[in-house]
Amino acid sequence: MSPFEEDDSDDYWPDEPKEFDPDSIGPKVDIPEAPSFDGDADDDVVQSFWAAVLLANFGLFAASLGLMLVVFQGRYELGGFVFALGALGLLFTYRRYRAFQGQSGDEEGQSESDGPDVADTPDATDDND
């Protein structure tokens, strides 16, 4: 008999099954179901998110392509133009993000980066004499 032929006798490997069952080894684990998402997000939030994603992707692609055109091929005019388009895309992404944060920001109308109010700062001309 050739080593490449199968032996049909049952006593060749008596301890091994005919076919391997992968579920027969390892621990039994119950995998929980993922919670379903209803998609009840506000349309303004969804629209702003996808606009920011697309603008950011365009901006990163164009800025990196422009830099590669300048560095690797020496095409300063085309590379500079494409880089400027990418920078504008990233700028519009940032402006859209900040405008959305201003819409849905805190009730006081002051974000964390605005700094303290004028009433909270001590008067610089006040001398405690």
C-alpha positions, 0 to 999 in steps of 0.5 A: 500500500502506498502512503498516499492511499487511505486505509479503509480498515477500522483498526488503523487509527482506532482512537481517532474519529473519521472527521475532526470536530473543532467544537470537541476541543477547548472551553465552551463559551457562550457568546452574547448577542450584540445590542441592536442600534435603532439609529435614532440619532438626530439628522443634523448630527448625522449630516455634520458627522459625515460631512466632517468625515468626508472633508477630513478624508479629502483634506488629508489625501490632498495635503499628503498628495501635494507634499509628495508631488513636491518632494518626490517629483519636484512639481511645485505648482501642482503640488502646492495647489493640491496641498492648498486644497487639502489644507482648505478641506481640513480648515473647513472640517475644523470650522464645521466641527467648531460650528456644530460644537457651538450649536450643541455646546453648554448652556452658558454659551462659553466653551472651555477654551474661551477663558474666564469672564471679565468679572472673574479676573482681578482688576490689574489697576486695583492697588490694595493700599 
